[in-house]
Amino acid sequence: MPQKSDDLKPDHRLLYQTHSPFARKVLVFALECGLGNRIEVVHVETSPTLRNEAIFAANPLGKVPVLSVPDGMTLFDSMVICDYLDRLHTGRKLIPHKAPKRWHALRLHALAQGMCDAGVLYRWETNRRPEDLRYPPLADGQKTKLIETFDHLESVLDPKTPITIGHIALATGLDWIAFRDLVDFKTGRPRLSQWYEDFCARESMVKTRFSGQTHD
Ligand SMILES: N[C@@H](CCC(=O)N[C@@H](CS)C(=O)NCC(=O)O)C(=O)O
């Protein structure tokens, strides 16, 4: 972890949900940057079918994560918060500034974000939506995106690359897919499986394990 901040008091407030891959990405990012002690984590619950006023007051989309920063501003979404946090420490940047590292990191982040978006839609179509309102072709389409993504990762992931926002988004996304038991990404993908296991052993991941259920 690039920087220690044991002597610092929390001066940022993070609206967080213990089963959100996007919120966990932000917290893992903060821990990897040595900024954990600057952040007060506030546990909330929200869903598109169960409005949370505190979250809407901070983000008109009603979604977490949201970060309140010392000047009173609130930041969302997860990518914007990570960009903000990366400017707050003096260690190695997890969102590289220079090409081509920057484009590799941002592209992997986009892939991980898209993987989570597909996972959320798949979960609605297979689990959350009342059964008579589900549309199986939509579930199949989202599952295809997930499988294509896992296969792509199996062929391109390089365990020797220093970690970036892309890796953090990927690990928190995959761990959410495993937590929700959505689609198997391990069988037949030894490289991806090993990378995932190794990343999950990091202190930042161990400290932020998923828990809890969606409140609808
Ligand atoms: N693009 C957003 C996605 C955030 C998001 O979808 N958060 C979920 C929790 S996993 C949420 O708050 N959902 C409530 C809702 O959609 O109303 C980000 O990266 O922060």
The ligand as an SDF file (V2000), in Angstrom:
LIG
                    3D

 20 19  0  0  0  0  0  0  0  0999 V2000
  -22.3400    3.5360  -11.9030 N   0  0  0  0  0  0  0  0  0  0  0  0
  -22.5470    3.5240  -10.4700 C   0  0  0  0  0  0  0  0  0  0  0  0
  -23.4060    2.3390  -10.0740 C   0  0  0  0  0  0  0  0  0  0  0  0
  -23.8270    2.4190   -8.6130 C   0  0  0  0  0  0  0  0  0  0  0  0
  -24.9490    1.4170   -8.2980 C   0  0  0  0  0  0  0  0  0  0  0  0
  -25.6290    0.9000   -9.1940 O   0  0  0  0  0  0  0  0  0  0  0  0
  -25.1190    1.1650   -7.0080 N   0  0  0  0  0  0  0  0  0  0  0  0
  -26.1760    0.2900   -6.5700 C   0  0  0  0  0  0  0  0  0  0  0  0
  -25.6980   -0.6070   -5.4470 C   0  0  0  0  0  0  0  0  0  0  0  0
  -24.7870   -1.9510   -6.1380 S   0  0  0  0  0  0  0  0  0  0  0  0
  -27.3230    1.1120   -6.0510 C   0  0  0  0  0  0  0  0  0  0  0  0
  -27.1120    2.0260   -5.2800 O   0  0  0  0  0  0  0  0  0  0  0  0
  -28.5390    0.7710   -6.4630 N   0  0  0  0  0  0  0  0  0  0  0  0
  -29.7170    1.4320   -6.0350 C   0  0  0  0  0  0  0  0  0  0  0  0
  -30.5780    1.8710   -7.1980 C   0  0  0  0  0  0  0  0  0  0  0  0
  -30.2640    1.4990   -8.3510 O   0  0  0  0  0  0  0  0  0  0  0  0
  -31.5450    2.5820   -6.9670 O   0  0  0  0  0  0  0  0  0  0  0  0
  -21.1890    3.5040   -9.7650 C   0  0  0  0  0  0  0  0  0  0  0  0
  -20.2370    2.9970  -10.3630 O   0  0  0  0  0  0  0  0  0  0  0  0
  -21.0800    4.0250   -8.6370 O   0  0  0  0  0  0  0  0  0  0  0  0
  1  2  1  0
  2  3  1  0
  2 18  1  0
  3  4  1  0
  4  5  1  0
  5  6  2  0
  5  7  1  0
  7  8  1  0
  8  9  1  0
  8 11  1  0
  9 10  1  0
 11 12  2  0
 11 13  1  0
 13 14  1  0
 14 15  1  0
 15 16  2  0
 15 17  1  0
 18 19  2  0
 18 20  1  0
M  END
$$$$
